[in-house]
Amino acid sequence: MDRAQFAAWSHVLYFGVLLPILVFRLHRKFAGNKKALPDRKKHFRGATIELSYHAGLSLLVASVTRVDLFAFDASHLARGLAVGAAFYIAAVLYMRPRWRRAVESRAPIVSLYMPRDGSERAWWIAVSILAGVGEEITWRGVQTQLLVPIVGTYAVAALLSALSFGGAHFVQGWKSVLVIVVFALGLQTIVWASGGLYVAMLAHVAYDVTAGLMYGKLGRELGYAIEPGSASTR
């Protein structure tokens, strides 16, 4: 096995198998009602480090395996922007009532995605940018392209990448994982329609920023009281 093959398989197995397992174990850690959640700003800072690490790792693997992440097809830009806008609008319309229900139910994990003041909102926007750019590089870019020669077709590679992306978000719960898998396939469709990652990155960032700001707004309106760092009372 040469260096490129080793890098490719390491990326496929880490993001496709190991990371979802680690996140599943983290979900179990926070699943109990009496578990304390981490401080929100500490969580945001940790997320920026993790996202930066994963993006850097994927960029390194892309360099070694010669995966082209920065292709741009101007002839498909209009189509990609239309698909990206449709994805963003549909995702927000679908999730808006679910965000409200999650806050109304006082789901403890929601507090980690609920910036409350200007400083936390700035951190959330930073996390959203890193997630939108970095996760597109990792899953829609490197992971999918590395899986194509292994599984034989782009469609199967995209599905496996979406499943691993959902698994990597298992800390939000299995119901959220199902939605995230569908969202991942939507983002992959944007990549296909636009001929590159840029529009998918933009749609991803826009959705994540909207989700956090909406959670914060709903938390204030509905009197969400549980704070990270204290035991949940769900």
C-alpha positions in Angstrom: 0.0 0.0 0.0 1.5 3.3 -1.1 1.2 6.7 0.7 -1.8 7.8 -1.3 -3.7 4.6 -0.6 -2.9 4.7 3.1 -4.1 8.3 3.3 -7.3 7.5 1.4 -8.2 4.5 3.5 -7.3 6.3 6.7 -9.7 9.2 5.8 -12.5 6.8 4.7 -12.3 4.7 7.9 -11.8 7.6 10.3 -14.7 9.7 9.1 -16.8 6.8 8.0 -16.5 4.5 11.0 -14.4 5.8 13.9 -15.8 9.3 14.2 -19.4 8.2 14.3 -18.6 5.6 17.0 -16.8 8.3 19.1 -19.8 10.7 18.7 -22.2 7.9 19.6 -20.3 7.3 22.8 -20.4 11.1 23.5 -24.2 11.0 23.0 -24.5 8.3 25.6 -22.4 10.4 28.0 -24.9 13.3 27.8 -28.0 11.2 27.4 -28.8 10.8 31.2 -31.1 13.4 32.7 -28.6 14.2 35.5 -25.6 14.7 33.3 -24.1 18.2 33.2 -23.5 19.8 29.8 -20.3 21.8 29.2 -20.2 25.6 29.3 -21.5 27.0 26.0 -18.5 29.2 25.2 -16.2 26.3 26.1 -18.3 24.1 23.7 -18.0 26.7 20.9 -14.3 27.0 21.4 -13.9 23.3 21.4 -16.0 23.0 18.2 -13.8 25.5 16.4 -10.7 23.5 17.2 -12.3 20.2 16.2 -13.7 21.6 13.0 -10.3 23.2 12.1 -8.5 19.9 12.8 -10.9 17.9 10.6 -10.7 20.3 7.8 -6.9 20.4 7.9 -6.7 16.6 8.0 -9.0 16.4 4.9 -7.0 19.1 3.1 -3.8 17.1 3.8 -5.4 13.9 2.5 -6.7 15.7 -0.6 -3.2 16.9 -1.3 -1.7 13.4 -1.0 -4.5 11.7 -2.9 -4.8 14.5 -5.5 -8.5 15.0 -4.9 -9.6 18.3 -6.5 -11.6 20.3 -4.0 -11.5 23.7 -5.7 -13.0 23.0 -9.1 -15.3 25.8 -10.3 -17.7 25.5 -13.2 -19.1 29.0 -14.1 -21.6 27.4 -16.6 -23.3 25.6 -13.7 -23.2 28.5 -11.2 -26.8 29.7 -11.8 -28.2 26.2 -11.5 -26.2 25.6 -8.4 -27.3 28.8 -6.8 -31.0 28.0 -7.6 -30.6 24.5 -6.0 -28.7 26.0 -3.0 -31.4 28.6 -2.4 -34.2 26.0 -2.7 -32.3 23.8 -0.2 -31.9 26.6 2.3 -35.5 27.7 2.2 -36.8 24.2 2.4 -34.5 23.3 5.3 -35.5 26.4 7.3 -39.2 25.9 6.7 -39.0 22.3 7.6 -36.9 22.8 10.8 -38.5 26.0 12.1 -41.4 24.3 14.0 -39.0 21.6 15.1 -36.7 24.2 16.6 -39.6 25.6 18.6 -40.7 22.2 19.8 -37.2 21.4 21.0 -37.0 24.6 23.0 -40.5 24.1 24.4 -39.6 20.6 25.5 -36.5 22.0 27.3 -34.3 19.4 25.5 -30.9 19.9 27.3 -28.7 19.4 24.3 -30.4 22.4 22.6 -28.7 24.7 25.1 -25.4 24.0 23.3 -26.7 25.5 20.1 -28.4 28.6 21.6 -26.1 31.7 21.7 -27.5 34.2 24.2 -25.4 37.4 23.8 -23.2 39.2 21.3 -20.1 37.3 22.3 -21.8 33.9 22.0 -23.4 34.9 18.7 -20.0 35.8 17.3 -18.6 32.4 18.4 -21.6 30.7 16.9 -21.1 32.4 13.5 -17.4 31.4 13.6 -18.4 27.8 14.3 -21.0 27.9 11.5 -18.4 29.2 9.0 -15.9 26.5 10.0 -18.7 23.8 9.9 -20.0 25.0 6.5 -16.6 25.1 4.9 -14.8 22.3 6.7 -17.6 19.7 6.6 -18.2 20.3 2.9 -14.5 19.8 2.3 -14.5 16.6 4.4 -17.7 14.9 3.5 -19.0 16.2 0.1 -15.5 16.7 -1.1 -12.8 14.3 0.1 -14.9 11.5 1.6 -17.3 11.2 -1.4 -14.5 11.3 -4.0 -12.4 8.7 -2.2 -15.4 6.4 -1.9 -16.3 6.5 -5.6 -13.5 4.1 -6.7 -14.1 1.9 -3.8 -17.9 1.4 -4.2 -18.0 2.0 -7.9 -20.7 4.7 -8.3 -21.1 8.3 -7.3 -24.6 7.7 -5.9 -23.6 5.0 -3.5 -20.5 7.0 -2.5 -22.8 10.0 -1.8 -25.2 7.9 0.3 -22.4 6.3 2.4 -20.9 9.8 3.0 -24.3 11.1 4.0 -24.8 8.2 6.5 -21.3 8.8 8.0 -22.1 12.6 8.2 -25.3 11.8 10.1 -23.5 9.4 12.4 -20.9 12.1 13.2 -23.8 14.3 14.5 -25.3 11.5 16.7 -24.8 13.7 19.8 -28.0 15.5 18.7 -30.0 12.2 18.9 -31.1 9.5 16.4 -34.1 11.5 15.1 -31.8 14.4 14.2 -29.4 12.0 12.5 -32.2 10.9 10.1 -32.8 14.6 9.2 -29.1 15.3 8.9 -28.6 12.4 6.5 -31.3 13.9 4.2 -29.7 17.3 4.5 -26.4 15.8 3.6 -27.9 14.3 0.4 -29.4 17.7 -0.3 -26.0 19.4 0.0 -24.5 16.7 -2.2 -27.1 17.5 -4.8 -26.0 21.2 -4.6 -22.4 20.0 -5.3 -23.6 18.0 -8.3 -25.7 20.8 -9.6 -23.1 23.5 -9.2 -20.0 21.5 -10.2 -18.1 22.3 -7.0 -18.2 22.8 -3.3 -18.6 26.6 -3.1 -22.4 26.9 -3.3 -22.9 24.0 -0.9 -20.5 25.7 1.6 -22.6 28.9 1.3 -25.9 27.1 1.9 -24.4 25.1 4.8 -23.1 28.2 6.5 -26.4 30.1 6.0 -28.4 27.3 7.5 -26.2 26.8 10.5 -26.1 30.5 11.3 -29.9 30.7 11.0 -30.4 27.6 13.2 -28.3 29.0 16.0 -29.8 32.5 15.9 -33.3 31.1 15.8 -32.6 28.8 18.8 -31.3 31.9 20.7 -34.4 33.9 19.8 -36.8 31.1 20.8 -34.9 30.5 24.0 -35.5 34.2 25.0 -39.1 34.2 23.9 -40.0 30.9 25.6 -38.0 31.3 28.8 -35.6 28.4 28.3 -33.9 28.1 31.7 -31.4 25.2 31.6 -27.8 26.4 31.2 -24.8 24.4 30.2 -22.5 23.6 33.1 -25.5 22.7 35.3 -27.3 19.4 35.7 -30.2 19.1 33.2 -33.7 18.8 34.6 -35.5 17.4 31.6 
